[in-house]
Amino acid sequence: MKKLINISAFSLIAATVIMISSCAKLKQMSPTGVQSQQLFKDSTGLSEALTGLYSSLEVQEYYGADYLMLCDLNSDNGVAGGYNNTLLNEFGAFSVSASNNYTTNTYVAIYKTIATANAILTGESTVTGASTQYLNTVKGQALALRGMAHFDLLRAFGYHWDPTSAFGIPVVTSVQSSGSVVPRSTVAATYTAILNDLNQAASLLSGDADRSPNYINPAIINALLARVYLYKKDYANAAKYATLVINDGAYTVLNQNTFQTMYTTKNSSESVFELPFDQQNQSGYNATTYARLGAASTEVLFLANTDLSDFLTNRTGDLRANLVAIDPSGSYYRTLKYSSDLVQKDNPAYVIRISEMYMIRAEALGRINGLADINMIRTNRGLAPLGPSDVPDDPTYAQAVSDEDRAEFNFEGHRYFDLARTGQVVNILQPLTSFTITQANSCFPIPQREINATNGAVVQNPGY
């Protein structure tokens, strides 16, 4: 919407920085009343702005829960909670409307991240007394997060699966004035902007040896590049960057005896990029998917589809079936991935895990060369390895990849996007709803108030 695209960057930064955040790697101060001309006066203000950028990722509507959970709800993994919430029911029926507040609020939240990044990228040039290395570190993180945010918008609201499509998203790479309007870019131009940001970030942060999963570093950038190239269907580069992360040495696929601990501890060896929360800055994962043992279904927004439970239990030996359970009432299924902290409710956001890099490489390399990577995940989750005779042709192999992705990443925000990018939305979702499913259902509608506010300069996706 116009108010979003044209949001005042400096007022946004001042508001964002005061959010309590566990991303306070940089020294915190109370920024209440900070004037726009002072915010980027020195490295302290720049540090606070960077903290605010990470905080903008953690709001409920973005990686605080909704962005990932809504996408699983809009797939065969999830169903809406056991009450008549009209807006959530639209996701459950795969009939999301352009006036849905959940998608509207997520759209706004992601563009706020972009606006914050743009303010930092503009303001850092005015900072005095800071080293070039420090400024490059801040700039690299801001560019990477801006690229990630644009990509998250593209896969939710654009035709990301079709590089020839006109239906990309508004790409905002500068601080906007109150009268600015940014129309949609093509999908190809959107991918170009995303990759430009990530590649610039990689260059700026190339010497960073830190591998904390909570802050952008070279391995996270390579992982984002692997993901983007996979969606773009540039399989050579997808495999290249996935391999860089796998060979980085900082990450390990947990074995069948320990893999469930990634959901009960923080920053496990699986986590490439993980957003932390604490008791003062809670995420929404526990409250929206688990709540408490024996909770009525009306207390849980995002339930597990019985089809997901059946899918997992029919995979003989798959220990991931233990992460989906029927409630003691016997009335509904739910994921247990976010059940670990009923008091603090500080479950992290698992943005990227090393398992995804193996699965990206498995898909990118194809049937002949990728099977070992699928088996890396399977054997560490209790399953027997697949042999060449189990995947005798490419369609069978593609199904094996799809199944492994579903088993590994359910309720982590992958499934809907995977169905869309592989052209499976109609085949998988149509049997689950009375609404007619078409390719248009492979992304969400652009929020109607965005279209209204820009007087149609931002056009709607086909079919909405």
PALO-172104 format. One record per residue (C-alpha): x, y, z. Coordinates in steps of 0.25 Angstrom, whole numbers, plus 5000, padded with zeros to 4 digits. Each point is the difference from the previous one (the first is absolute). Example, Ala and Ser with C-alpha at 12.3 -4.5 7.8 and 13.67 -1.06 7.14 Angstrom:
BEGIN
504949825031500650144998
# end
This chain:
BEGIN
500050005000500450144998500250035015500949885000500950024988500150155004500249985015501050105006501349935002500550085011498749995008499949854997501549985005499750085013498849925003500649874996501350015009499250025013499449864998500649905010500849904993500949895003500850044988500850105008501349954996500350154999500050095012498650055003499550135004498750075003499750074986498750065004500050144995501249984990499950104989500149954986501350094998500649945012499749854997501249984990500950105007501049905005500249855001499149995012498850054993500349904988500249895009498650025006499450014987500649874996499449945013498750064995500149934987500149865006498950045010499150034987500249854996499449955013498750075000498849905001499650034986501349964994501049905006499450015014499049894995499050044989500850004987500449865002498849955007499050064990500849934988499949875007498550025003499850034985500649864996499649865003500850015013499150085009498550035003499450125007499850005015498749945005499150124999499450094990501150104997499650054986501350054996500849885004498949914994500450074986501349945001499549865004499150004988501150064991499150124997500850125006499350134996500750134997499450065012500549895010500750075012501049895002500750024986499850155001500750015013501149914995500250084987500150125009501049945010500949954989500150144993500350065014501249925000500450044986499750155004500949985012501149944992499950124990500150105011501349935005500649994986499750154998500450055014501349925002500750094990499850125010500649935011501350055006501149945008499749864995501049914993499849954986500049865005498850035010499250084989500249884990499549905011498850085002499750034986500249854996499049965011499050104995500149964986499949855003498750025008499450104990500349894989499449895009498850095003499750024985500249854997499049975011499050104994500249944986499749865004498850045008499450104991500749994986500149894989501349965005500049874992499950074987501250084996499350064988498850055008499750155002499449975014501250025008499950105012500350145003501550015002500450115009501550045001499950145005499450085011498650044995499350145001498650025004499650014985500849894994499349874994500849884996499349914990500349854999501249954993500149884991500449875006501350004993500350155005499649965014501049885000501050094994499850105012500049895010501349944995500750134998499850035015500449865005501350004991500450145005499749965014500949874997501150094995499950105012500049895011501049904993501050015011499049985011500449875008498850015010499049894998499050045010498649954994499450135006500650104991500350014985501449944997500649944987499449865002498650065002500250084987500449874992498849935006499150114995500650004986499849855000498650015003499750124990500749934989499249875002498750084999500650074988500349864994501550034998500449865006501450024997500150125009499149945010500949885002501250085000499650095012499349885007501449934999500750135006499149995012500149855002501550014999500150125009500349915012499150085010498749914998499749865003498749914997499649955013499849855000498849925003500349995015500150155002499350084988498850035009500950085009500050114990498650035004500350005015501350085000500550134993501050014989500249854997501149964990498949994990499750155000500650084990499050125002499250005013499350125006500050005015498950045009499950025015499050015011499950154998500049984985499249884998499749934986498649964997500449854996499649945013498750085002499549974986500449864998500049935014499650095011500049895011499749865002498649974999499650134994498750014994500150014985499450145001501350055006500949954989500050084987500849914991499749855001500649884993499249944989499749855002500649984986501450055005499949905012499649884991501150044990501149995011499549885007499949924986501550034998500549885008501150045010499850154998500350065014499450134995498649945002500350025015499950154998498650004996499049955010498649995003499550085012499649925013498650044997500149924987499350114992501250064992501449994996501150105002501550024998500949985012501250084994499650125009499649935012501350015008499750135008498750025006500450115009500950094993499449974986501450044994500049904989501050044989499750024985500749904992500350084988501049914993500649865005501149924994499049894996499450104990501450014994500149854998498650004994500250124991501349934994499249874999499050074991501050084993500949884996498949914996499849855001501349954996500950095009499050055011499649875006501150005011499550135005498649955002500549885007500850095009498750055005499249875000501149925008500150115010498549995002499849855002499849964985500749904992500850074988499450004986500749924989500050034985498949904998499150085010500050124991500149944986499650134992499950155002498650015004500249895011501250085005499350135000498949945009501149945009500650145002498650065002499649905011501450025007499850155000498649985006500449915010501250085005499450144999498650005003499550115009501350084996499450074989500549934987498849914995499150104993501250064993500649874996498649964994500050134993501450004994499849854995498650024994499349915010499050105006498849954992500349855001500250005015499150115005498749984991499649875007500050075014499050114996498750034993500650124994500549994986501650015001500750064988501550044998499550145006500049935014501549984999500250145007499250095008499250124995500750145001499250075012498950084994500350125008501450004994499350014986499050105005501150095006500850004987498850034991500349874993501550024997500249875008499249904992499349885006500449854997499249934990498849935005499750095012
# end
